[in-house]
Amino acid sequence: MTPDASAPMPVPLLEGRFSARSASAASIRQPLAASAAQGWREIILSDPDFHDWPLGDRAVAQSLNDWSKGGRKLTMLA
């Protein structure tokens, strides 16, 4: 089977534990940016308090807005 040239290429997601706050923020921004392009149907976010998450960043808000079209589901567990 040949790949569809119009299909978006999967973005490799970062893995592992991050110790610096900036690295942790990047590990959140990157997959959220990929979510709309890759057509994710559901996102589940989990953290005890989401204190260090960049959820107020303009880029994160735009990524979630781009992703949220058409019956998709976001679950946040705290």
C-alpha positions as CSV (number, residue, x, y, z in Angstrom):
1,M,0.0,0.0,0.0
2,T,1.4,3.4,-0.9
3,P,1.0,6.3,1.5
4,D,-1.5,9.0,0.7
5,A,0.4,12.2,-0.2
6,S,-2.4,14.3,1.2
7,A,-2.5,12.6,4.6
8,P,-0.5,14.5,7.3
9,M,2.7,12.8,8.5
10,P,2.5,11.6,12.1
11,V,4.6,13.8,14.4
12,P,6.8,11.8,16.7
13,L,5.7,12.5,20.3
14,L,8.2,13.2,23.0
15,E,8.7,10.5,25.6
16,G,10.1,10.1,29.0
17,R,10.4,12.1,32.1
18,F,11.2,15.8,32.0
19,S,12.8,17.7,34.9
20,A,12.9,21.3,33.6
21,R,9.7,23.2,33.5
22,S,10.4,24.5,30.0
23,A,11.0,20.9,28.7
24,S,7.7,19.8,30.4
25,A,5.8,22.6,28.7
26,A,7.3,21.7,25.3
27,S,6.2,18.1,25.9
28,I,2.6,19.4,26.3
29,R,2.6,21.9,23.5
30,Q,4.0,19.6,20.9
31,P,1.3,16.8,21.0
32,L,-1.5,19.3,21.3
33,A,-0.3,21.0,18.2
34,A,-0.3,17.7,16.4
35,S,-3.8,16.7,17.6
36,A,-5.8,18.6,15.0
37,A,-3.5,17.7,12.1
38,Q,-3.5,14.1,12.9
39,G,-7.3,14.0,13.6
40,W,-7.2,12.8,17.2
41,R,-10.8,12.0,18.3
42,E,-10.0,12.1,22.1
43,I,-7.5,13.7,24.4
44,I,-7.1,12.7,28.0
45,L,-5.0,15.0,30.3
46,S,-4.1,13.9,33.8
47,D,-2.2,15.7,36.6
48,P,-2.7,16.2,40.3
49,D,-3.2,20.0,39.9
50,F,-2.1,21.1,36.3
51,H,-0.1,23.9,38.0
52,D,2.9,23.7,35.6
53,W,0.8,23.1,32.4
54,P,0.9,25.9,29.8
55,L,-2.9,25.7,29.4
56,G,-3.2,29.5,29.3
57,D,-0.6,29.9,26.5
58,R,-1.9,31.3,23.3
59,A,-0.4,28.5,21.2
60,V,-2.0,25.8,23.5
61,A,-5.4,27.5,23.3
62,Q,-5.1,27.8,19.5
63,S,-4.1,24.1,19.3
64,L,-7.1,23.0,21.3
65,N,-9.4,25.3,19.3
66,D,-8.1,23.9,16.1
67,W,-8.6,20.3,17.4
68,S,-12.1,20.8,18.9
69,K,-14.1,20.7,15.7
70,G,-16.6,18.0,15.2
71,G,-17.6,15.8,18.1
72,R,-14.2,15.3,19.7
73,K,-13.8,14.7,23.4
74,L,-11.4,16.3,26.0
75,T,-11.2,14.7,29.4
76,M,-9.1,16.3,32.2
77,L,-8.5,14.3,35.4
78,A,-7.1,16.1,38.4
